[in-house]
């Protein structure tokens, strides 16, 4: 079997949740045949190191940069106003129309290789590639962009004209998403709540799971650190949602924690930390901007608990599962618990903080009670080890591939196909 994977995130390096899921999906699909990969980036470029890795290890065939309408003629002639002009005239549905540069080359690649299946990693690159419907098409939605836009619309106050503009974008993207989903053969979503927005049978939940390298077993939880007063947040700092969450936590929550626990430390760990971020955050009392950690396990070993104070964005927050798997409970906002409500309970596996005071109270309780945080971490870690595994992830992939390609869909206990699909 030959499968074409079209993704807006590279499968390596696996520093971000998006790249980790792409890596896992490529791994699971590879159990069914040969995988070729097309990488499409909205902004910026794929580095030469990433290109070489994708070509040698992940079947990389085509790489495209700056794939939004404003990067193409005639819109780019407007310079810095290109994006505004394109979306004012053509609407936000333009972002989901086939790219005039990308689509012909992808169509040629499909024709040359006669793929059995096309898999889109996110809806946007699949739409921009023009590949929907050229072969049986499976899309991994993961994040609905309309969810991200809706959360921003509800959480941030803007002047009336900007609010209207943002509302217009949300409504147009939502309509385009629904139209594209109707054209796909099968759909994966990341959380059960998203099933209600898709009125069809050929959809299933492919949950985010903690990333474990191929050939390695799930990590053992770190030993408890009763003496630790370190609260840690892990996240990619090139992601503005994470940066805004950190800014708000430091401004509104952290002073409340320090007032009760003056020895507490807030560590910020993640790739993409700029000098400006480091300077701004490091100037605050008790805040330690660590940045990229070569050994993330060592960072978890030093902390008492973690915090996920994010109130916007789509999908599910993989950092919640990772923290519990590493033996550290966390304090999360209600938004950050989305997708895990049925499995991770407040007061059993973690703490849910309603608003700034709720987040602060949760952190203070865990810092004061090492026994409580150890119990929550142990309980939550057990839930993650049983319910969010690669074998389950691979089994869900196998079932969808079998449904679209005519295999019998039988898989073994590890999630690998027990029968060979058609060649």
C-alpha positions in Angstrom: 0.0 0.0 0.0 1.1 3.6 -0.7 -0.1 6.4 1.5 0.5 10.2 1.0 0.7 12.1 4.3 0.2 15.9 3.9 1.1 17.9 7.0 1.7 21.4 8.2 4.0 20.2 10.9 7.3 18.4 10.4 7.7 15.0 12.1 11.2 15.9 13.5 12.5 17.3 15.7 9.8 16.4 18.2 10.0 19.5 20.4 6.4 20.4 19.9 3.1 18.7 20.4 2.3 19.1 16.7 5.5 17.5 15.6 5.1 14.7 18.1 1.6 13.8 16.8 2.8 14.0 13.2 5.7 11.6 14.1 3.3 9.2 15.8 0.8 9.3 12.9 3.6 8.6 10.4 4.8 5.7 12.6 1.3 4.1 12.8 0.7 4.6 9.1 4.0 3.0 8.3 2.8 -0.3 9.6 0.5 -0.4 6.6 2.8 0.4 3.7 5.1 3.0 2.2 4.5 6.6 3.3 5.4 9.6 1.3 5.2 13.0 3.0 4.4 16.5 1.8 5.1 19.4 4.2 3.3 22.7 3.9 4.2 25.6 6.2 1.9 28.6 6.7 4.7 31.0 7.8 8.4 30.6 7.7 10.5 27.8 6.2 11.6 24.3 6.8 15.2 24.3 7.9 17.7 22.3 5.9 18.2 20.0 8.9 14.4 19.3 9.0 14.3 18.8 5.3 17.1 16.2 5.3 15.5 14.3 8.2 12.1 14.3 6.6 13.5 13.1 3.3 15.7 10.4 4.7 13.5 9.1 7.5 9.9 10.1 6.7 9.6 9.8 2.9 9.6 13.6 2.4 8.8 14.4 -1.3 7.7 18.0 -1.5 8.3 21.0 0.8 6.4 24.3 0.6 6.8 27.5 2.5 4.6 30.5 3.1 1.5 28.9 1.8 -1.2 31.4 2.6 -3.0 33.5 -0.1 -1.2 36.7 0.9 2.1 35.1 -0.2 0.8 34.7 -3.8 -0.1 37.0 -6.6 -2.0 39.2 -6.8 -2.3 39.8 -3.1 1.4 39.9 -2.3 1.7 43.1 -4.4 0.0 44.9 -1.6 3.1 44.4 0.6 2.4 44.5 4.3 -1.3 45.0 3.6 -1.5 41.8 1.5 -3.2 39.7 4.2 -5.8 42.4 5.1 -6.6 43.0 1.4 -6.9 39.4 0.5 -9.2 38.6 3.4 -11.3 41.8 3.0 -11.9 41.0 -0.7 -11.9 37.3 -0.8 -12.9 36.4 2.7 -11.2 34.0 5.1 -12.3 31.0 3.0 -9.3 31.8 0.8 -7.1 30.2 3.3 -8.7 26.9 2.5 -8.7 27.1 -1.3 -6.2 25.1 -3.3 -2.8 26.9 -3.5 -2.0 27.7 -7.2 1.7 26.7 -6.6 1.2 23.7 -4.4 -1.9 22.0 -5.9 -0.5 21.2 -9.4 2.6 19.6 -8.0 0.7 17.6 -5.4 -1.7 16.4 -8.1 1.2 15.4 -10.3 2.8 13.5 -7.4 -0.5 11.6 -6.7 -0.9 10.7 -10.4 2.7 9.4 -10.6 2.5 7.2 -7.5 -1.1 6.1 -7.6 -1.6 6.3 -3.8 -4.2 4.1 -2.2 -4.9 6.7 0.5 -4.3 10.4 1.3 -4.0 11.4 4.9 -4.1 15.1 5.9 -2.5 16.1 9.2 -4.8 19.1 9.9 -7.5 20.3 7.6 -5.7 23.4 6.4 -2.8 21.8 4.5 -5.1 19.1 3.0 -7.3 21.9 1.7 -4.4 24.0 0.4 -2.9 21.0 -1.3 -6.0 20.5 -3.5 -5.8 16.7 -2.7 -9.2 16.3 -1.2 -11.2 13.7 -3.2 -8.3 12.7 -5.5 -8.1 9.5 -3.6 -9.8 8.2 -0.5 -9.1 11.0 1.9 -8.6 10.7 5.7 -8.1 13.9 7.8 -6.7 14.2 11.3 -8.3 17.4 12.5 -6.7 17.5 15.9 -7.3 21.3 16.3 -10.4 23.0 14.7 -9.3 26.5 13.8 -12.8 27.6 14.4 -12.4 26.5 18.0 -9.3 28.6 18.4 -11.0 31.6 16.9 -14.1 31.2 19.0 -12.0 31.0 22.2 -10.2 34.2 21.2 -13.5 35.9 20.3 -14.8 35.1 23.8 -11.8 35.7 25.9 -10.3 38.9 24.5 -12.0 42.3 24.4 -11.5 44.4 21.2 -12.9 47.6 19.8 -16.2 47.0 18.0 -14.8 47.0 14.4 -12.0 44.6 15.3 -14.5 42.4 17.1 -16.7 42.3 14.0 -13.7 41.5 11.8 -12.7 38.6 14.1 -16.3 37.4 14.2 -16.5 37.5 10.4 -13.3 35.3 10.3 -14.7 32.8 12.7 -18.0 32.4 10.9 -16.3 32.0 7.5 -13.7 29.5 8.7 -16.4 27.5 10.4 -18.4 27.2 7.2 -15.4 26.3 5.2 -14.3 23.6 7.7 -17.8 22.0 7.5 -17.7 22.0 3.7 -14.3 20.4 3.6 -15.1 17.7 6.2 -18.1 16.7 4.1 -15.7 16.0 1.2 -13.4 13.8 3.2 -13.8 10.0 3.4 -13.0 9.6 7.1 -12.2 12.0 10.0 -10.2 11.8 13.2 -10.8 14.2 16.0 -8.7 14.5 19.2 -11.5 14.6 21.8 -15.0 13.1 22.3 -16.7 16.5 22.5 -15.8 17.1 18.8 -17.9 14.1 17.7 -21.0 16.1 18.3 -20.1 18.6 15.6 -19.8 15.9 12.9 -23.0 14.2 12.0 -21.7 11.0 10.3 -20.5 7.5 11.1 -17.1 7.6 9.5 -15.4 9.6 12.3 -13.5 8.4 15.4 -11.4 9.8 18.3 -7.7 9.6 17.8 -6.5 11.1 21.2 -3.3 12.9 21.8 -0.9 10.7 23.7 2.4 11.4 25.5 5.3 11.0 23.0 7.5 8.0 23.4 10.3 7.3 21.0 10.1 4.2 18.8 11.5 1.1 20.5 11.4 2.6 24.0 9.0 1.9 26.8 6.9 4.4 28.7 9.1 6.4 31.1 8.9 5.5 34.8 7.5 8.3 37.0 10.0 10.6 38.7 10.4 10.0 42.5 8.4 12.5 44.6 10.3 15.6 45.8 8.5 16.6 49.1 11.0 19.4 49.7 10.5 21.0 46.3 8.7 24.4 46.0 9.1 24.6 42.2 6.0 25.0 40.0 6.9 24.4 36.4 5.2 25.1 33.1 6.4 23.3 29.9 5.4 24.6 26.5 6.6 25.7 23.1 7.3 29.4 23.4 6.9 30.0 19.7 3.2 29.4 20.3 1.6 32.7 21.3 -1.2 31.0 23.3 1.5 29.6 25.7 3.2 33.0 25.9 -0.1 34.8 26.7 -0.9 32.2 29.3 2.5 32.7 31.0 2.1 36.5 31.0 -1.3 36.3 32.6 -0.2 33.7 35.2 2.8 35.9 36.2 0.7 39.0 36.4 -2.5 37.8 38.1 -1.8 34.4 39.8 1.9 34.3 40.8 1.6 37.3 43.3 -1.2 35.4 45.1 1.0 32.3 45.4 4.1 34.3 46.6 2.0 36.0 49.2 1.3 32.6 50.8 4.4 30.7 49.8 7.3 33.2 49.6 9.8 30.5 48.8 8.0 29.3 45.7 9.7 29.3 42.3 8.0 29.4 38.9 10.1 27.8 36.2 9.3 28.2 32.5 10.6 25.5 30.3 10.3 25.2 26.5 11.9 25.8 23.2 11.7 29.2 21.4 12.3 31.5 24.4 13.5 34.9 23.1 15.9 37.2 24.9 13.0 39.6 25.4 10.9 36.9 27.1 13.8 35.8 29.3 14.5 39.4 30.4 10.8 40.2 31.0 10.0 37.1 33.0 13.3 36.9 34.8 12.7 40.3 36.3 9.8 39.0 38.3 10.3 37.7 41.8 10.7 34.0 42.0 10.4 33.4 38.2 13.1 31.4 36.5 12.9 31.4 32.7 14.8 28.2 31.9 14.1 27.9 28.1 14.9 24.7 26.2 15.8 21.8 28.4 18.0 19.1 26.9 16.8 16.6 29.5 13.1 17.3 30.2 13.0 14.4 32.7 15.6 16.2 34.8 13.3 19.3 34.8 10.4 17.3 36.0 12.4 15.6 38.7 13.2 19.0 40.3 9.6 20.4 40.4 6.8 19.8 42.9 4.0 20.1 40.3 3.2 21.7 37.0 0.7 24.3 35.9 -1.3 24.6 32.6 -3.1 27.9 32.8 -4.1 28.2 29.1 -7.6 29.6 28.4 -7.6 29.6 24.6 -6.7 27.4 21.6 -8.1 24.1 20.2 -7.4 20.4 20.6 -6.2 19.0 23.8 -3.2 20.0 26.0 -0.7 17.1 25.7 1.4 18.8 28.5 -1.2 17.6 31.0 -0.7 14.0 30.1 3.1 14.3 29.9 3.3 15.8 33.4 1.2 13.0 34.9 3.2 10.3 33.1 6.4 11.8 34.5 5.0 11.6 38.0 3.9 15.2 38.6 0.4 16.3 39.1 -0.7 19.7 37.7 -3.0 22.6 38.2 -5.0 23.3 35.1 -7.6 25.8 33.9 -11.0 24.4 32.9 -10.1 25.1 29.3 -6.9 23.1 29.6 -8.8 20.1 30.8 -10.9 19.9 27.6 -10.9 16.4 26.2 -9.9 14.8 29.5 -13.0 15.5 31.6 -14.1 11.9 31.5 -10.8 10.5 32.6 -8.9 13.0 34.7 -10.9 14.2 37.7 -10.4 17.3 39.9 -9.1 16.2 43.3 -8.3 12.7 42.1 -5.6 13.1 39.4 -5.0 16.9 39.3 -6.4 20.2 40.4 -8.8 22.4 38.3 -8.5 26.1 39.1 -11.4 28.3 38.2 -10.1 31.8 37.5 -7.0 33.4 38.9 -7.8 32.7 42.5 -8.7 29.1 41.8 -5.3 28.6 40.0 -3.5 30.2 42.9 -5.4 28.1 45.5 -4.6 24.9 43.7 -0.9 25.7 43.5 -0.7 26.7 47.2 -2.5 23.5 48.3 0.0 21.3 46.4 3.0 23.1 47.6 1.8 22.9 51.2 0.9 19.2 51.0 3.5 16.9 49.4 1.4 13.9 50.3 -1.6 15.2 48.3 0.5 16.0 45.2 2.1 12.5 45.4 -1.3 10.8 45.6 -2.8 12.9 42.7 0.3 12.2 40.6 0.2 8.5 41.2 -3.5 8.3 40.4 -3.2 10.5 37.3 -0.2 8.6 36.0 -2.0 5.3 36.2 -4.9 6.7 34.1 -2.5 8.0 31.5 -0.5 4.7 31.3 -3.7 2.7 30.8 -5.7 5.0 28.6 -3.3 7.0 26.4 -0.9 4.5 24.8 0.7 4.1 21.4 -0.9 0.7 20.9 -4.4 2.2 21.3 -3.4 5.1 19.0 -2.1 2.6 16.4 -5.2 0.5 16.7 -7.4 3.5 15.9 -5.3 4.3 12.9 -5.4 0.7 11.7 -9.2 0.5 11.9 -9.7 3.6 9.8 -7.1 2.6 7.2 -8.8 -0.8 7.0 -12.2 0.7 6.5 -11.0 2.9 3.6 -8.7 0.4 1.8 -10.6 -2.9 2.2 -8.4 -4.7 4.8 -10.3 -6.8 7.3 -9.3 -4.4 10.1 -7.9 -7.1 12.5 -5.1 -5.8 14.7 -3.0 -7.5 17.4 -2.7 -6.5 21.0 0.0 -3.9 20.2 -2.2 -2.2 17.6 -0.4 -3.5 14.6 -2.4 -4.9 11.6 -3.0 -8.6 11.8 -4.0 -8.7 8.1 -2.4 -7.1 5.1 -4.4 -4.5 3.2 -4.6 -4.6 -0.5 -1.4 -3.7 -2.3 
